[in-house]
Amino acid sequence: METLEFKIRIKAPAQKIWEVLWDDETYKKWTSVFCEGSHTISNWNEGDKIHFMSPNGEGMYSIIETKTPNEYMAFKHIGEIKDFKELPLDEETKKWSGAMETYKLIPDGEYTDLIARTDSVEKFVDYFKDVFPRGLEVVKQLSEEKNNNL
């Protein structure tokens, strides 16, 4: 597996960016670059399970491994979901089960650096290199709009 890193500088405080990343309405907006209609099913508590879903009932289930509000979120991806049900691990899934996806916010004056990292199997590296920066651009746009509308 390869760890990919994506960084973007946003003119907004970490709290505003955190809200854009994880509030249901804005989460759906920035993750639509990955899959139109993507959403989560979670209570967003550290240690709890989270389902990353597409509208057709497919996705993956993960654990919120670390949650430090306005600073850091880490997901440990476990397995796949089909027809809204968690599937047992198979040989293909075992290749990426345990992959991490993290989001770190680093305040720097009136700006905040957002650093996203994701572990990826080879067949998805090019896909993530294309869509992740686009998703973070949406986070930037929404965060700066939110910050300007104080």
C-alpha positions, 0 to 999 in steps of 0.5 A: 500500500502507498500513503498519499498526502494532500495539503491545502492552505485555507484562509479560515480558522480550524473550527470552520474547516472542521465543521465543513469536513464533518457536518452532514450537509457540507460533507456531502458537498465536498465528497461528491467529487468521490461519488455523487450522493456519498454520505456517512452513517455514524454518531461520530464518536471516537472508537465507534464504527462509521459507514461511508456510503454511496446512494446505491448501498455500497461503501465501506465500514471503518472505525473512528480511531482518533477524533480530536475536534478542530485538530485531527480525525483518523479513520481505520478502514475495515471492509466493504458494504454491499446492499447496505450490509457489512461484508466479511473480509475476503482476499481482495478486502484483506489487501487494504483492510487496516488502511488509514485515512487522516485529516490534520488541521494546523493553524497558522495565523489567519490561515489553516493548513489541512493535510489529508493522508490516505493509504491506497492500493495501487489500483486506486492511486491515480484515482485518489491523486485526481479526486482528493485535490478536487475534494479539498478545493471544495473544502477550501471554498466552503470554509472560506465562504463560511468564514466570510459570512461570520 
